[in-house]
Amino acid sequence: MVRNYYGSPMLIKLPERKILVNLSRYFLFAVDCKSGELLWSYRLKGAKDDAQHSNTPIYTDGSIYLVFGKGTQNGTTRLELSPDG
């Protein structure tokens, strides 16, 4: 069975670094663009194997906003980033 993740990766330019934010089946995560280091991950609550993640997160005013529908228990989520990502 093919799993669908249609969201696009998101580049966030912070004063101290650039980070790439993306979704996997069970996590939202951020990677440092220069070093490739995993900076953090956020487990999607109740994510199921057949969940479809078709929304790209939005970054504004220091926060990442996620909207999920069927297949997770997240609903709408706001994650506040520290200045260094």
Protein Blocks (a to p, Z undefined) as FASTA:
>chain_A
ZZddfbccdddddfkbccdddddfkbccdddfklopafbdcddehiafkbccfbdcddee
hiacddddehianlpadddddfkZZ
